[in-house]
Amino acid sequence: MIQKLLDIKNLNITLDQKKILKNLSLSIQEKEIHVIMGPNGSGKSTLSKVLAGHPSYTINSGEIFYQGTNLTTFSPEERAHQGIFLAFQYPLEISGLTNFDFLRIAYNEKQKALKQKEVNPLEFLEIIKPLMDNLKISSEFLYRNLNEGFSGGEKKKNEILQMLILKPKLVILDEIDSGVDIDALKKICQSIKDNLIENSSLLVITHYPQILEYLKPTHLHIFMNGKIQKSGDLSLLEALEKNGYEAFNL
């Protein structure tokens, strides 16, 4: 039986005493793909950071339940171990830490949290190699410093590689299409869909309608002024392209 994965009710969020999210409500069932579109500064990325547990944001009121449990009681690490994954719009660069070491540590931390066997470097290489082949990532990519000197497309592929390694239940993609050419985007979207674990869901934040063609979302939401103004299916895109965002500013 399909279960409710995420349930947000009347959420109000502030950052430095400025109200960002306003009475936001959103419900995501298992096996659904939700896409949020909206203008810059509307609060879309704030939502992704709040779900991941960013400490700078203050929850003034409202509720967030993940698999029936109050998500606000979880630390960012606990959220990740419980299956919440955020692919960042602008991934951090870290000197002195190889991509291989970062990915193996992340994998082993989740294994440890779930009381499962941790793996050594050779065992991890066997796990990660087919995933890299799927994304058409070369082996030398693993031994570069994390995101340092990576192109926009390489950074996004690396975020998806992390996702494939961690096998999350709720995948949040914050403008994964930014800085990626059409061929790479198509491959990334296909890899995401092919490798999602059973009963998982996607929450995708984007400006570009192109990604809708590849992901085939079940739900489309128009986001403005800190909340969802209109929800529907892909037919909503036609009205958006014809009338623009202001037509949905209620």
N, C-alpha and C positions, 0 to 999 in steps of 0.2 A: 504493500500500500504506500502511495506517495505521501510524504510527510512535508510539513512546513519547515523550511530550512532557516529563513530569516524573517523576523517580524519586527518592524519599526513602527512605533505608535507615538504620534504627536511630539516628535523630537525637536527640542530647542537647544541650539548650540551657540556659544559665544567664544570669540578669540580676542583677548585683550579688551574685554567688555563690549566688543562690537558683536551684534547679533548676526550670525551667518546662516544657520538653518532655522527655519520658522515653521513649527507645527508640521514637520515632515513625517509622513507615513508611507511605508512601503512593505509589501509582503512578497516573499519569494519562496516558491515551492521547489522541491527537488526536481531535477531534470529540466529546469527552465533557463532561458537565456534572456536577460533583461538588459536593454540598452537605454542609457540616459543621455540625452542631447540637450544642449543649452548654451547660451552665450558665455563668454569669459566673465569671471567674477560672480557667477550665479550661485556658487557653493557646491558644485559637483565634486571637485577634488576634496573639499572639506569632508563630505560624506565618506569618501573612501578612507581618508585618514582617521576619522572617528571610528569607523568599523575596525580598523587595524589597531586602534588603541593609542594613537598619538597623544602624548601627555599635555600638549599646549592648549587643547580644546576643552572647554568646560561644558558639561551637560547640565543645563539649567532645569530642564524638565523633560518628561517623556521616557520611553522604554525602548530597549533593544534586546530582543530575545533571539538566540541562536540555538537551534535544535532544542527549543523549549527551556533553555537556561539563560538567566540574566547575563548578557554579554559584558555589561559594565563592571562586573566583579572580576573579570579576567585581565591579567597583564597582557601586554603585546605578545610576549613569548608564549603564554598559555593559549592565546587565540591562534597563533601559528600552529602550535602542537595539536589543537583541536580541529584544524583543517581550514583555517581562514588564510588566504594568500592574497597579497596586494602586489601587483606589478606596477612599479612606480613610473610616473611620467618622466622624471629626471633621476635615474638611478645614480647613487653616490659612487665616486671614484675613491679607491683606497689603495694607497701606495704600500708596498711591502707585503701585501697579502695576495697570493695567487688565486686565480679563479677556481682552480682545482681544490685548494685547501678550504676556501670559503664554502664551496658547494658540499664538500665532504663533511665539514663541521656542521653545516645546517642539516644535512641528512642524518648524521649521527645524533644530533641534539633531539631531533624528532623521534628517532628510534629509542633513545634513552627515555624520553618522556612517556612513550607508549610501552616501555618495558620490553623492547625487542632488541635483537642482536645488533650491536654496532659493527661497522665494517672497517677493514684496514685499507690502505691505498690501492692495493691490487684488486681487492674485491670491489671497491668503489668504481675503479676504472671499467670493470666488466659491466657494471650497472649503467654507467653514464655513456659509454661508447655508442650503443645503439640509438640512444636519444639524440646524441650529437649528429649521428649519421642521418637521422630523420629530419633534423633541422638544417642539414648541410653545413655543419660547423666543423672546421678542421681541428686536429688534435692540438696544434700549437696554441690555439685559443685558450686552452686550459691553464697554460703556464705563464700567461700574461697577468700583470697586476689587475685586480678587480676593477673592470670598467675603465681603466686608465688608457687613454688614447683610443678607446673604442669609438667607432662611428655610431651614429644614431641607430642604424639598423642592427649593428652588433650588440648594442646595449639592450635593445628590445628582444633580440633573440636570446640573450643571456638571461633576461627575466623569465622568458618562457621555458628555458632550460631548467631554471630553478623550480618553476611550477611543475614540470614533468618529473623532477626528482622527488619533490615533496608530496605529490599526489593529494592536493587539497580538496576539500568538500565544497567550499565556496571560493570561487576565483574572482577577484576584483581586478579589472584591467583599466588603469587610468591612462587614457589616451595612448594605448599601445601602438596606434597607427601613426603617431607623430614622428616625423623624420624617417619614415620607412617607405620604400618604393612599392609599387603595386604588386610586383612579383613576390617580393619578400613578405608583404602583408598577407597575400593569399596563402603562402606556405605556412606562415605563423598561425593563421586562423585554422587551417586544416589540421595542423599539429595539435592545436588546442582541442579541437572537437574530437580528434581521433584518440586522444590520450586522457580525456577526463575520466576519473574513476566513476563507478556506478552511482547513480542518484546524485551526482554533483550538479552545481548550477553556476552560471556566469552572471556577473554584474559588470557591464561594460560602459565606460564613460568615454564619449567621443564627440568630435565636432564634424566628422566626415561620414556622409551617408554610404561611402564605398564599403565600409566594413560590414554594413548590414547585409550586403549582397553575399558576403562570405560566411557570416555567422548565422544568418537566418534566425533572428531573435523571435522569441515567443511573445515578448512584450516590449513596447517602445514608450518611453516617458519623456515628456517635455519639461525641462527643469528651468525655472526662472525665479529670481528673488528669494532664494533659499528654500524652495519647496517644489514639489511636482505639481505642475499646473494642469497637465492633461496626460492620460494614459490610454494606450490602445495597442493595436497590432501594427504591422508594417504599413497598413493603409494610411496611418497618421502621417507618414513621411510625405505623401503627396500634398497634404494640406500645409505642411511645414515649408516645403519647397515653393509652394504657390504664394503663401501669405507671410512667411518669415516668423520669427519668434514673437514679435510684438503682438501678433494676433492671439497668442496664448497667454498674454500677461494679464491675468485676472486680478 
